[in-house]
Amino acid sequence: MAIVKSKLLKQLKKSYPNFNNKDLDKLVTIVLNEIKRALRRNEGVELRNFGSFRSKTQKSSIRRNPKTGEKVAVPEKKVVAWKMSKEMLKKINDE
């Protein structure tokens, strides 16, 4: 299950009922935009007890179209890599 921004805002509203919906929406938007900007600048982003994001370059390669079987040239591109923190791993595994 993926979490979408609207579900995140609902959960934040439950946890922090004194905040306005507009303020929570601005907060989430600002945080997500700052993460995007940092990744565009090739900087890492670390969220304590959650994990870290970094952008890396994926080399160009020749791949196959699974439907037709023909070879396709894929150009070099940036991708986002995420590494889970040790605390998150323990929470997921109920340790």
Secondary structure as UniProt FT lines:
FT   HELIX           5..15
FT   TURN            17..18
FT   HELIX           21..40
FT   TURN            41..42
FT   STRAND          45..47
FT   TURN            48..50
FT   STRAND          51..58
FT   STRAND          61..64
FT   TURN            66..68
FT   STRAND          71..74
FT   STRAND          77..84
FT   HELIX           86..92
FT   TURN            93..94
//
